[in-house]
């Protein structure tokens, strides 16, 4: 890892995170921040010659799970936390190597992981976490099957909490321990055993106490929700973001737009489970649920776009499926095009995080960047082809240079004479 105080990237095509028009020129970086962008940029410090390649803002995965070590919920929830943290740190490091310089962990994570990354104890992206997601009894976060008589109050990724008073206490505890947002389960899910996907979860009063307390703390709540019934129930009771949303209809999409609620689709997880379900031990019940949401997912994103909903990007990959993270960009490109997909994974996700200094290449922004092996607007596969070379920069520091698979031919850091 190279750690210059200043760095200039020259001879680049620049996607700034917002405009569909690429900028030709250079990027000047000092002390982890971008100081200038364009043709007239003074070269200082180390110089990285992009050779006409495209530079994009560091990617943001807004639906990541560091502790999702398996597709089996019980293993993720009840194993030793020390093991989950170490394995999760490896998952975070791998995400950074792919070009994801920020992730939002929406079920799990803790201040220890975040602090270790901030202090440089372990390489990883900027880490925004919610702590364990909140689930009602028998909801998406309750891992017990109908014939399971054991007690389960929660684990590393989900906590079962019922009633407004206990939910209020749980929200306050998460903010006390460093959470940046709150995740609540408001519909059934694919791998949970006893909850139909379409049925809304939590009462209006329960959702409202979560969203109001989060807003009072200057934060927000995001909801796992698939069906129009569950989405509208969540939106009308104050959530700021919907995760998944695969069964969205046009009327509910318009409601989301009216309330300025984000959608974070996670198309790749259903695509990957559909292709690799047998390999990873997906149950018959889970496979049937997955097929239902898989066929509707792309249509939901199209409906959201037509309604004017702000669309982010997430992956939601568990266990061995983590290596499919870049494939999520392929699926989002198929629906939104290259520009729409890139904007989702950069500036839109940054706005969701309320971090205007991320997801953009502009003066004053954090110097989180990816140098791609060509122009994705001409060759979209550059975004997800792991044999292509990419250079990842976080905080103005060159984290990795090379192909994710195979030998690198793109080591272009040279000092200024």
Protein Blocks (a to p, Z undefined) as FASTA:
>chain_A
ZZdfbdcdehiacdehlamcdcedddddeehiafbgcjbdcdehjdddekhpacdddddd
fbdcfklmbfblklmmmmcfklmmmmmmmmmmmmmmnopabdcdfeecjfklmmmmmnop
agcdddddebjadddehiaklmbdfklcbdcfbdfkbccdehjklmmmmmmmmmmnopab
dcddfbdcfklmklcfklcghifklmmmmmmmmmmnopacddddfbfmlmmmmmmnopab
dehjlmpcfklmmmmmmnopacdddfklmmmmmmmmmmnopafklmmmmmmmmmmmmmmm
mmmmmnopacdddekpghjllmmmmmmmmmmmmmnommlmmmmmmmmmmmmnopakgoia
cehiacdddddebjfklmmmlmmmmkbccdddeehiafbgcdfedcdfbdcbdcdZZ
